[in-house]
Amino acid sequence: MTICIQTGWICWVNGPFKPGQYNDHQVFELGLDEMLDDGERVEVDNGYNGNARYSRPNDCEGNNRRSEERRCR
C-alpha cells in the first residue's frame, strides 16, 4: 500500500503476497515503479537502495527540504 505524504490518501495497492514470497523492493518493481511519472520519487526507509527513484530520509538536500518533510509528517 502506498500513501501520499501530502494528503494521506491511499494512492496504490498491490497484493496480497504470501510471507517471504517477495521483498518490498520486488513488490515496488512489480507495479508501482511503472506507475510513477518521469522525475517522480518515493520516500522509503534506510533499508532501501539501488533505485534512483528512492528518496531515503538522509537524502535531504538542504534545510528547506527537511523543513518541508517535517511539515508533511
N, C-alpha and C positions, 0 to 999 in steps of 0.2 A: 504494500500500500504506500502511496506517495501523497504527501500533504503539502499544499502551498504554504510557505513560511509567512507570506504576507496576509493571506485571508483565512488560513486554517481549513480550507476546503480540500476534500479528497479529490485528487486530480488523476489518479491512476491506480488500478487494482489488477493484480495478476496472481493466479494460483487457484486453489491451494497446492502446495507441494509437500510431498512426504518428507519427514525429517531426514536430513542427510542427503537427499536426492540432488539438490543444487545448493551452492552457497549464494550469498547476496549478490556478489559480482556477476555470477552466471545468470541470475534472475534479471538483473539490470540489462545484460546483453541480450537476453531473450525477448525483450519487448520495449522497455522504457527508452533505451538508447536510440531506437529508431524513431521515437515519437518526439524527441527534442528538436527544436528549431536550431538553425545554424547559430553558433555562439552561445546557446543556452546551456547552463550547467546545473548540476545537482549538488546539494550540500550533503556531505557524508561525514562519518566519524573518522578518526585517525587510523582505523583498521583498513581503510580502502587505499589503494594506489594503483597506478598503471593505466589510468584513463584520463585524458586531458579534460574530460567533462566533469570530473570530480573536483569539488571545492571542499577542502578539509578546513576545520576550524583554524588551524595555524597558517593557512594560506593567505590570511588577510594582508591587504596592501594598503597600509597607512591607517591613521586613526579614524578617518571618515567612514571607511567601510566597517571597522569594528563597531563604531557608534551605531551605524545603520543596522548591523546584525543584532546588537543588544536590544534595540528598539523593536525589532521584529519578534524576538523571543519573548 
